[in-house]
Amino acid sequence: MNYLVTVLSDRMQAETAYVALEKEGIPTTQITILGKGYKSADEFGLIDPNESAIKQVKLMATWLIPFGFVAGFSFSLITGLETFAWAGEVGNHLIGALLGAISGGLGSIVAGGGVGLIVGGGDALPYRNRLNAGKYLVVVTGSETLMRKATRILRPLEPENIQGYTVGDNLV
């Protein structure tokens, strides 16, 4: 499946684009308008990358924090390190386990996509921000041939942005 996402500044432009696509024979079932009064990003299925990253980080933490705890305890037990003399033998093993758990938590952030949460990633967020700013999106789905035809129709309307995606890209 291919997607062609066009950003338009107001409702009139979005409706003009929709009508132009319809007149040129593009099925209305493959054209969607997103914006105020039309479909929302959530209704269309435009994923929220922050929500997805948080969910993945939590899933990874469920496994990596206990694993880190056990690994830290085991490492301290095997090596017999006395890093903190004041803590005693059992205390050193528990501190090692605690440090292992903390490492597991950091690992869950990195492996679970938390870096993308911090620095941002994917194209869905900029599109969501444009919708929040009152812009409209016209999305056409279909074959590569249909995408080329839709691009040819939409370019003369001078949209703010026009971008094509194929399945596997970072949009939906």
N, C-alpha and C positions, 0 to 999 in steps of 0.2 A: 504494500500500500504506500502511496506517495501522498504527501501533503504540500500544498502551496499556501503559505500564510502571507496575507497582505495586510499591512497596517494603514488604516485610513484615519484622518483627523476628526471626522464628524459623521453623524448618522446619515446625512444626505449623500456623502461620498460612498458610504457603505452600501446604501440602497441603490445608488447609481451603478456601482460595481456589480451588485447582485443582478440587476436588470440586464446589464450588458452581457454578463455571462449566460444568463437565461436566453437572451435573444440569439446568441451564437450557438445555441444547441447543447449547452452543458446541462445535464440533468440537475434539477433543483435538489434532488436527494443527495447530491455530492457537493452542494454549496451550503456553508453554514456561516451565519453572521454571529459574532461574539461581541457583546457590549451591552450597555444599558438598554433595557427593553427587549433584548434578544437573549441568546444563551449566555450563561456565565462560563468562566473558565472551568469550574468544577463540573458543570453539567456536560460540557464538551469532553471532559476527561483530560484536560491540560493539567498534568501532575504538578503538585507543589513540591519542588525539590527539597525544601526545608523539612516538610512533613515526612517525606520519604527517607531522608538522611537520618532524622531523629529515630524513626522506627528501626532502621537498620542498625544504628549505633546501640540501641537498647537490646536488640536481638543478639548482637555480638557480645555485649557486656554480660549477658546472661551466661555465656559460656566462658568467656575469657577471664573474667574476674575470679571465679572459683578455680579455674585452671592455673592462673597466676599465683593464687594463694598457695595451692598445693605445690606448684613448682618452686616457689620461693622457699617454702618450708623444707622441701626435699633438698634443694641446693644447700641450704644452711646446714641441714643435718648431715649430708654427705661430706661436705668440705670441712665441717667442724670449725668454721670461722668464728672468732670471738671479736666481732666488730665493735660491739658496745660492751665493755667489761662490766659496767655497772648493772647491766640487765641480766647477767647470769646465762647459763646454758639454755634454759627453756625460753627466757626472754629474747635471746638472740635469734632463736628459731622462729618465734612469733613475729619479731620485727622483720625478719627475712620474708616470712609469709605475707605480712602486711605490705611490704615493698613489692612483692610479686603481684599481689592483688592490684596495687596502684598501677603497675606496669600493664597488667591485663586491661584495666580501665582505659589507659592511654592507647593501648593497642586496639581496643574496640572503637575508639574515636577515629583512628587512622584507617583501620580496615573496614569500618562500617560506613565510611563516607562522610565523617564529620569534618574533614578538611574541606570538602565541597560545601558543607554547611557554613563554614567560617569564611571561605574566600569566594563562595558562589560558584555555580556550575550549571551547565545546560542552558537552553534557550527559553525554557518555560517561564522562568522568573521574569526576564525582561518583558515578555508578552503579558504576563499578569500585571506588571507595573504599568504598562501602557493602558491596559483595560481600566486599572484603578485611576489613571489620569484622565479618563473620559474618552479615550480613543476607541476605535472599533477595529475588529479583525474580521476579514473575510477569508474563510478557509475552504479550499477546494481539495477534495480527496479523489484519488483515482489513479489511472495508469500514467506512465511517463508521457505518452502522447497527449493525454488530456491536460497534463501539467504545462506542457509547451504551449498548447492552444490557449489555456487560461492566462498564462504569462503574457502572451501576445495581446490578449484582450485587455488585461489590466494595466499594462505599462503606460498606455496613453492617458490613463486617469491620474498619473503622477502620484502614486501612493508614497507615504513616508518610507515604507520599507516593503520589500517583497522577497520572500525566502522560500526555497523548496527543501523538503526533507523526504527521506525514504525511511522505511521501517528500519529501526536500529539506531537512528539518529536520536539526539537528546531533546525531543519535543514532547511526545506523548508516551 
